[in-house]
Amino acid sequence: MRRLHNLASSVIVLDEVQALPDRLFAPILSGLRGLVDHFGVTVLLVSATQPSFWELSAWKELERKAVIDDPAALFDALRRVEYEWGTGQDVTMESIAR
């Protein structure tokens, strides 16, 4: 508690937020809500599979903003790999292993 003032007006980033332990989920979100309401903290929740936090009572009526307006376009622009699925009689386990 003696250093709590250091969090005022800060940004807290939680990466892979879906990995929060189930039993600690509600207390963590409630604590973050307190920091937002009373200390001017901004919380950034980062996940490729964003859970639906906004259904929880602790997060109701909070302002939320998407950081990326059009994520599909970003995925397309950053695509680095193409996958090909080879099928046919010449595709065997040995040819796949090679």
N, CA, C and O of each residue as an XYZ file, in Angstrom:
392
protein
N       0.821     -1.195      0.000
C       0.000      0.000      0.000
C       0.869      1.264      0.000
O       0.441      2.304     -0.500
N       2.083      1.184      0.556
C       2.928      2.373      0.625
C       3.350      2.858     -0.748
O       3.696      4.029     -0.907
N       3.329      1.975     -1.756
C       3.758      2.369     -3.096
C       2.607      2.459     -4.085
O       2.828      2.629     -5.284
N       1.403      2.348     -3.597
C       0.235      2.374     -4.468
C       0.157      3.663     -5.279
O      -0.296      3.648     -6.424
N       0.592      4.768     -4.700
C       0.542      6.054     -5.401
C       1.369      6.043     -6.688
O       1.120      6.849     -7.585
N       2.352      5.140     -6.791
C       3.163      5.047     -8.004
C       2.365      4.567     -9.205
O       2.780      4.774    -10.345
N       1.225      3.929     -8.966
C       0.397      3.448    -10.067
C      -0.528      4.528    -10.623
O      -1.110      4.341    -11.692
N      -0.674      5.642     -9.928
C      -1.580      6.702    -10.371
C      -1.224      7.163    -11.774
O      -0.056      7.401    -12.084
N      -2.246      7.288    -12.622
C      -2.111      7.768    -14.008
C      -1.204      6.894    -14.861
O      -0.637      7.373    -15.843
N      -1.056      5.628    -14.507
C      -0.202      4.728    -15.283
C      -1.036      3.884    -16.239
O      -2.266      3.926    -16.222
N      -0.352      3.133    -17.056
C      -0.985      2.176    -17.956
C      -0.545      0.788    -17.514
O       0.650      0.512    -17.410
N      -1.513     -0.082    -17.256
C      -1.222     -1.461    -16.869
C      -1.580     -2.349    -18.048
O      -2.718     -2.344    -18.518
N      -0.602     -3.112    -18.524
C      -0.805     -3.999    -19.657
C      -0.827     -5.437    -19.146
O       0.130     -5.898    -18.523
N      -1.932     -6.142    -19.417
C      -2.028     -7.566    -19.088
C      -2.023     -8.342    -20.398
O      -3.015     -8.353    -21.128
N      -0.906     -8.985    -20.689
C      -0.780     -9.781    -21.907
C      -1.296    -11.194    -21.633
O      -1.137    -11.717    -20.530
N      -1.909    -11.800    -22.633
C      -2.509    -13.141    -22.511
C      -3.475    -13.175    -21.332
O      -3.415    -14.064    -20.482
N      -4.353    -12.201    -21.300
C      -5.261    -12.015    -20.174
C      -6.196    -13.205    -19.971
O      -6.698    -13.415    -18.867
N      -6.430    -13.974    -21.011
C      -7.312    -15.151    -20.885
C      -6.690    -16.223    -19.998
O      -7.374    -17.168    -19.603
N      -5.406    -16.092    -19.680
C      -4.717    -17.079    -18.852
C      -4.844    -16.784    -17.352
O      -4.263    -17.492    -16.529
N      -5.600    -15.744    -16.999
C      -5.803    -15.482    -15.570
C      -6.449    -16.697    -14.912
O      -7.358    -17.292    -15.489
N      -6.000    -17.075    -13.724
C      -6.610    -18.223    -13.043
C      -8.085    -17.957    -12.739
O      -8.442    -16.870    -12.286
N      -8.928    -18.939    -12.985
C     -10.374    -18.777    -12.794
C     -10.734    -18.298    -11.399
O     -11.581    -17.419    -11.239
N     -10.097    -18.869    -10.394
C     -10.469    -18.531     -9.014
C     -10.021    -17.122     -8.630
O     -10.555    -16.549     -7.681
N      -9.063    -16.559     -9.339
C      -8.583    -15.208     -9.047
C      -9.128    -14.166    -10.017
O      -8.856    -12.973     -9.880
N      -9.882    -14.619    -10.978
C     -10.370    -13.769    -12.052
C     -11.156    -12.567    -11.525
O     -10.811    -11.424    -11.826
N     -12.197    -12.812    -10.752
C     -13.041    -11.733    -10.239
C     -12.266    -10.768     -9.333
O     -12.407     -9.556     -9.495
N     -11.450    -11.259     -8.381
C     -10.707    -10.306     -7.536
C      -9.708     -9.450     -8.319
O      -9.522     -8.273     -8.010
N      -9.071    -10.038     -9.326
C      -8.111     -9.272    -10.128
C      -8.836     -8.166    -10.888
O      -8.402     -7.014    -10.882
N      -9.938     -8.517    -11.539
C     -10.680     -7.513    -12.297
C     -11.269     -6.437    -11.381
O     -11.313     -5.262    -11.744
N     -11.713     -6.840    -10.212
C     -12.244     -5.873     -9.251
C     -11.149     -4.913     -8.791
O     -11.385     -3.710     -8.684
N      -9.973     -5.427     -8.523
C      -8.845     -4.581     -8.132
C      -8.452     -3.610     -9.228
O      -8.160     -2.443     -8.965
N      -8.445     -4.100    -10.462
C      -8.134     -3.224    -11.590
C      -9.186     -2.135    -11.744
O      -8.866     -0.986    -12.051
N     -10.443     -2.508    -11.528
C     -11.534     -1.523    -11.609
C     -11.321     -0.430    -10.560
O     -11.545      0.746    -10.846
N     -10.898     -0.796     -9.365
C     -10.612      0.199     -8.339
C      -9.497      1.143     -8.749
O      -9.573      2.345     -8.492
N      -8.464      0.612     -9.383
C      -7.362      1.459     -9.848
C      -7.833      2.420    -10.938
O      -7.415      3.577    -10.977
N      -8.699      1.938    -11.816
C      -9.248      2.794    -12.876
C     -10.101      3.903    -12.270
O      -9.948      5.072    -12.622
N     -10.992      3.538    -11.366
C     -11.940      4.504    -10.793
C     -11.287      5.538     -9.883
O     -11.699      6.698     -9.883
N     -10.286      5.148     -9.115
C      -9.755      6.028     -8.070
C      -8.357      6.569     -8.327
O      -7.946      7.533     -7.680
N      -7.609      5.967     -9.265
C      -6.225      6.389     -9.472
C      -5.930      6.807    -10.913
O      -4.779      7.088    -11.249
N      -6.951      6.849    -11.764
C      -6.741      7.293    -13.140
C      -5.896      6.348    -13.967
O      -5.219      6.769    -14.906
N      -5.934      5.079    -13.624
C      -5.149      4.069    -14.342
C      -5.877      3.678    -15.630
O      -7.106      3.644    -15.671
N      -5.119      3.391    -16.659
C      -5.647      2.820    -17.889
C      -5.201      1.368    -17.939
O      -4.025      1.070    -17.726
N      -6.133      0.461    -18.219
C      -5.819     -0.965    -18.284
C      -5.939     -1.412    -19.730
O      -6.958     -1.174    -20.379
N      -4.899     -2.059    -20.229
C      -4.889     -2.595    -21.579
C      -4.879     -4.112    -21.476
O      -3.912     -4.702    -20.994
N      -5.960     -4.744    -21.930
C      -6.074     -6.199    -21.904
C      -5.710     -6.721    -23.283
O      -6.350     -6.367    -24.273
N      -4.681     -7.564    -23.353
C      -4.162     -8.028    -24.626
C      -4.371     -9.523    -24.742
O      -3.979    -10.289    -23.862
N      -4.997     -9.933    -25.842
C      -5.223    -11.351    -26.083
C      -5.680    -11.552    -27.518
O      -6.426    -10.738    -28.062
N      -5.231    -12.637    -28.124
C      -5.752    -12.990    -29.439
C      -7.151    -13.582    -29.309
O      -7.921    -13.590    -30.269
N      -7.473    -14.074    -28.123
C      -8.790    -14.663    -27.861
C      -9.411    -13.937    -26.678
O      -9.526    -14.490    -25.584
N      -9.805    -12.709    -26.909
C     -10.296    -11.838    -25.832
C     -11.555    -12.392    -25.164
O     -12.575    -12.588    -25.825
N     -11.484    -12.642    -23.871
C     -12.684    -13.076    -23.146
C     -13.715    -11.954    -23.087
O     -13.379    -10.795    -23.331
N     -14.938    -12.275    -22.774
C     -16.010    -11.287    -22.707
C     -16.103    -10.704    -21.291
O     -17.006    -11.050    -20.529
N     -15.170     -9.824    -20.952
C     -15.135     -9.216    -19.636
C     -16.321     -8.295    -19.390
O     -16.740     -8.098    -18.249
N     -16.851     -7.740    -20.453
C     -17.849     -6.681    -20.310
C     -19.183     -7.206    -19.801
O     -20.083     -6.419    -19.508
N     -19.323     -8.505    -19.693
C     -20.529     -9.086    -19.109
C     -20.464     -9.108    -17.582
O     -21.486     -9.313    -16.926
N     -19.288     -8.901    -17.014
C     -19.114     -8.954    -15.565
C     -19.519     -7.634    -14.924
O     -19.277     -6.564    -15.483
N     -20.130     -7.714    -13.760
C     -20.630     -6.512    -13.089
C     -19.509     -5.530    -12.741
O     -19.728     -4.319    -12.754
N     -18.321     -6.033    -12.432
C     -17.203     -5.144    -12.063
C     -16.782     -4.243    -13.225
O     -16.155     -3.209    -12.996
N     -17.112     -4.611    -14.464
C     -16.653     -3.872    -15.633
C     -17.781     -3.143    -16.353
O     -17.542     -2.473    -17.357
N     -18.996     -3.265    -15.855
C     -20.125     -2.576    -16.483
C     -19.886     -1.071    -16.421
O     -19.288     -0.567    -15.471
N     -20.346     -0.378    -17.414
C     -20.307      1.087    -17.503
C     -18.902      1.671    -17.648
O     -18.742      2.890    -17.595
N     -17.887      0.833    -17.827
C     -16.550      1.360    -18.097
C     -16.432      1.672    -19.578
O     -16.987      0.969    -20.423
N     -15.714      2.718    -19.873
C     -15.453      3.036    -21.273
C     -14.479      2.005    -21.830
O     -13.505      1.646    -21.169
N     -14.737      1.539    -23.021
C     -13.806      0.614    -23.655
C     -13.532      1.069    -25.075
O     -14.402      1.610    -25.758
N     -12.317      0.838    -25.493
C     -11.886      1.240    -26.822
C     -11.074      0.114    -27.425
O     -10.252     -0.504    -26.748
N     -11.304     -0.149    -28.689
C     -10.457     -1.098    -29.417
C      -9.173     -0.365    -29.813
O      -9.229      0.774    -30.277
N      -8.051     -0.994    -29.637
C      -6.773     -0.383    -29.987
C      -6.573     -0.416    -31.503
O      -5.980      0.494    -32.082
N      -7.074     -1.474    -32.132
C      -6.955     -1.640    -33.580
C      -8.357     -1.629    -34.168
O      -9.192     -2.460    -33.810
N      -8.617     -0.688    -35.072
C      -9.952     -0.551    -35.648
C     -10.334     -1.714    -36.558
O     -11.465     -2.197    -36.507
N      -9.399     -2.163    -37.386
C      -9.698     -3.220    -38.358
C      -8.651     -4.326    -38.244
O      -7.704     -4.358    -39.030
N      -8.810     -5.242    -37.268
C      -7.788     -6.269    -37.072
C      -7.640     -7.208    -38.266
O      -6.543     -7.710    -38.510
N      -8.707     -7.458    -39.010
C      -8.614     -8.366    -40.159
C      -7.632     -7.830    -41.194
O      -6.848     -8.598    -41.753
N      -7.662     -6.538    -41.455
C      -6.728     -5.938    -42.416
C      -5.294     -6.056    -41.911
O      -4.377     -6.284    -42.701
N      -5.093     -5.904    -40.616
C      -3.755     -6.032    -40.044
C      -3.236     -7.455    -40.183
O      -2.070     -7.659    -40.523
N      -4.090     -8.444    -39.924
C      -3.683     -9.838    -40.104
C      -3.274    -10.098    -41.546
O      -2.273    -10.769    -41.797
N      -4.040     -9.571    -42.494
C      -3.711     -9.760    -43.906
C      -2.383     -9.098    -44.265
O      -1.572     -9.675    -44.988
N      -2.167     -7.898    -43.762
C      -0.941     -7.166    -44.079
C       0.297     -7.834    -43.478
O       1.387     -7.740    -44.044
N       0.140     -8.494    -42.358
C       1.283     -9.099    -41.676
C       1.423    -10.597    -41.927
O       2.239    -11.262    -41.288
N       0.640    -11.122    -42.845
C       0.716    -12.560    -43.147
C       2.097    -12.893    -43.707
O       2.523    -12.312    -44.705
N       2.790    -13.826    -43.063
C       4.143    -14.198    -43.467
C       4.246    -15.636    -43.959
O       5.262    -16.031    -44.529
N       3.200    -16.410    -43.739
C       3.270    -17.833    -44.039
C       2.062    -18.229    -44.882
O       0.946    -17.760    -44.655
N       2.305    -19.092    -45.848
C       1.207    -19.681    -46.605
C       1.235    -21.177    -46.388
O       2.299    -21.795    -46.388
N       0.073    -21.751    -46.204
C      -0.044    -23.188    -45.986
C      -0.655    -23.830    -47.212
O      -1.606    -23.312    -47.797
N      -0.099    -24.960    -47.589
C      -0.660    -25.751    -48.683
C      -0.950    -27.139    -48.151
O      -0.124    -27.742    -47.466
N      -2.116    -27.634    -48.469
C      -2.492    -28.974    -48.045
C      -2.449    -29.870    -49.269
O      -3.308    -29.780    -50.146
N      -1.439    -30.737    -49.325
C      -1.293    -31.641    -50.456
C      -2.122    -32.897    -50.252
O      -2.027    -33.560    -49.220
N      -2.917    -33.205    -51.228
C      -3.716    -34.425    -51.169
C      -3.520    -35.208    -52.459
O      -3.050    -34.667    -53.461
N      -3.868    -36.433    -52.428
C      -3.753    -37.279    -53.607
C      -3.083    -38.593    -53.267
O      -2.650    -38.816    -52.136
N      -3.003    -39.459    -54.266
C      -2.428    -40.789    -54.041
C      -0.927    -40.728    -53.793
O      -0.378    -41.582    -53.097
N      -0.262    -39.728    -54.354
C       1.188    -39.637    -54.167
C       1.581    -39.088    -52.803
O       2.767    -39.084    -52.471
N       0.629    -38.625    -52.005
C       0.900    -38.122    -50.657
C       0.798    -39.284    -49.685
O      -0.283    -39.819    -49.439
N       1.943    -39.664    -49.138
C       1.999    -40.747    -48.166
C       2.652    -40.219    -46.892
O       3.181    -39.107    -46.868
N       2.609    -41.024    -45.841
C       3.279    -40.611    -44.603
C       4.760    -40.409    -44.829
O       5.355    -39.520    -44.221
N       5.368    -41.205    -45.682
C       6.800    -41.076    -45.978
C       7.087    -39.771    -46.714
O       8.075    -39.098    -46.424
N       6.219    -39.412    -47.669
C       6.457    -38.161    -48.408
C       6.237    -36.946    -47.505
O       6.912    -35.927    -47.654
N       5.303    -37.057    -46.580
C       5.090    -35.958    -45.637
C       6.299    -35.835    -44.715
O       6.725    -34.721    -44.407
N       6.852    -36.947    -44.276
C       8.016    -36.947    -43.394
C       9.228    -36.332    -44.095
O      10.039    -35.657    -43.462
N       9.350    -36.567    -45.401
C      10.467    -35.982    -46.149
C      10.308    -34.488    -46.240
O      11.150    -33.813    -46.832
